[in-house]
Amino acid sequence: MTNNPALILQMQRMGDIILSFPLFLWAARTAPERPIWVVAEPHFYEELLHVSPKVTYLPWTAIKELSAREYSIIVNLSHRPEAAELAGKLSARLKFGPLKDPQGLHVSGRWQLYRAALTGNNRHNRFHWAELNALDCVDNGCFSATHFDTPRILPSTNQAVGLFLGASQVEKRPDPPFWAALAKELERRGMTVVLMGGPAEVPLGEEVRRLHGGRLLDTCGTLSLREFMAVGQTLSLLVTPDTGPMHLAAWSGLQTLNLSMGPVNPWETGPFQPGHHVLRASMSCLDCWHCRFDRPHCRDRFDPAQVAYLAWRLARPGGSRRFAAPPGMRLYRTGRTPEGFYDLVPVGRAATRASDYLGEWWRGVFGAFFGLWDETRPRSTWTRLAAEHPRLAAAFNRALLELARRVRECLVSCAAPGEEFWTGAPPMLRPLAGYIHMSFENADFSREAFAEGLGMIERVRTLTA
């Protein structure tokens, strides 16, 4: 067994580093004797050292030190060009993710290729980013063997709730009037409200306090990450959009209520540990990469009074039981499938929609393609989908035949299809069309790649027969 380090390149934001923590744990379990080195941005990882699994962090600028070693494996989780160049330049027995070498830029690893194909095309994805980070390079048994603690529940005498105000995009968070109204509703129920955020949220905190008109404890821009976690130990709940501090709170055991709005897919970036809650609008237009409207209409469904009632119930011991989602909304509890993969379990009554079936169908299909399980799982999902939505099933099979025809045309003409290859497919078929197109590009549109794409389509066709 080699003692050469495993090198993980994670040169993204804080939340991406935290979602890599499970990979660090699984990599250590897969090869306990192997050191793990992580290349990241110092201003993100330095404040995470006290909560991170045991790894050695290095800045990407440490080229001399990094080049002096040979690695057992390199996993590039970053989309930055310098990360691909670094991954291509360094020496390792195995490499996964985007790599740039003398032959050009390509993606190594089936799951990393699947991950790359989700860019702009993630509507029906059901694999969490934490899982996609790891699937190419750890033992699959790690997922079912790993136990994450559920969030701590404080005594009923503790009625403090944190509101994390910001997100990486304005569309992913509520506006100041919502936060101010939510704070008032929580206070009306006897709860203490703490406004939270980083330096970027200082103006937002000021506006929320102005609209609130009363006295609110505003910690925006005043807490380090270590202090944020310390304050979190005193809170019963954190109400938060999809943001890096949400993942840090969940990792630390603080119960979170994720207000999932705007261009996000909670299956990919919801709180990863079991026992947290995700609230989202009950709409067909969800799980997007970019909102196609002038503003995200899903944000309009979030009502401060309803969210306050939900937060009040969750903050109480045993409060997550015996209640339903607010009208026009869906509430989920984070959990695990029997195989140990991330799951969002509906709380209360929620009819299964066609999009739910399609998401589970594609998770089953790609899991069968790449060896996570056999074909029983996707076949079972398709049987239920076809029984409840026969017209959709028939349309799916017609679109599948059309996709096969287009691939055959490319094979005969040796033409390299553009983005219209997958964008022209109906949304229900785009997970396959997007992956096939990405595999074409990754293999420089070789005849072997076209033949492999036809093989994947034929296998899907047998699963829907």
SULKA-V989372 format. One line per field, one symbol per residue. ss: DSSP state (a for helix, b for strand, c for the rest). psi: psi as a letter, one per 20 degrees, with the letter a starting at -180 (. if undefined). burial: I if it has 24 or more other C-alpha atoms within 12 Angstrom, else O. Layout:
ss: ???
psi: ???
burial: ???
This chain:
ss: cccccbbbbccccaaaaaccaaaaaaaaaacccccbbbbccaaaaaaacccccccbbbccccaaaaaccbbbbbbbccccaaaaaaaaacbbbbbbbbbbbccbbbbbcaaaaaaaacccccccccccaaaaccccccccaaaaaccccccccccccccbbbbbcccccaaacccaaaaaaaaaaaaacccbbbbbccaaaaaaaaaaaaaaccccbbccccccaaaaaaaaccccbbbbcccaaaaaaaaacccbbbbccccccaaaacccccccbbbbbcccccccccccccccaaaaaccaaaaaaaaaaaccccccccccccccbbbbbbbbcccccbbbbbcccccccaaaaaaaaaaaaaaaaccccccaaaaaaaaaaaaacaaaaaaaaaaaaaaaaaaaaaaaaccccccaaaacccaaaaaaaaaaaaaaaaccccaaaaaaaaaaaaaaaaacc
psi: pqjqqpppomkbrghhghiighggghhhhhnhipqpqpprphighhiihiiqroroqqqiilggghiiqqqhqpoojqjqhhghgghhhqpqhqpqappoahiaprpppghhggghiiojljgjpjpqhhghhihhjrphihghipppqrqqorqiiokppqoohrrhqhijqrrghggghggghghhjjqppopqrahhjghggghghghgibpqoojpjiprhghghghhiiqhqppqaorghghggghijppqoonoramqoihhjrphqqjrqpprqnrhnrlrgppirhqohhhhiophgghgggggghiqpjijqlrrqqpjrppqppbqrhijqqqopppapopprhhgggghghggghhggjjhraigghggghggghhhmhhggghghghghhggghghghggikqoqahighhiqqhiihggggggghhgghkklqhhgghhghhgghghhhhj.
burial: OOOIIIIIIIIIIIIIIIIIIIIIIIIIIIIOOIIIIIIIIIOIIOOIIOIIIIIIIIIIOOOOOIOOOIIIIIIIIIIOOIIIIIIIIIIIOIIIIIIIOOOOIIIIIIIIIIIIIIIIIIIIIIIIIIIIIIIIIIOIOIIOOOOIOIIIIIOOOOIIIIIIIIIIIIIIIIIIIIIIIIIIIIIOOOIIIIIIIIOOIIOIIIOIIOOIOOOIOIIIIOOOIOIIIOIIIIIIIIIIIIIIIIIIIIIIIIIIIIIIIIIIIIIIIIIIIIIIIIIIIIIOIIIIIIIOOOOIIIIOIIIIIIIIIIIIIIIIOOOIOOOIIIOOIIIIIIIIOOOIIIIIIIIOOOOOOIIIIIIIIIIIIIIOIOOIOOIOIIIOIIOIIIOOOOOIIOOIIOIIIIIIOIIIOIIOOOOIIOOOIIIOIIIIIIIIIIIIIIIIIIIOIOIOIIIIIIOIIOOIIOIIO
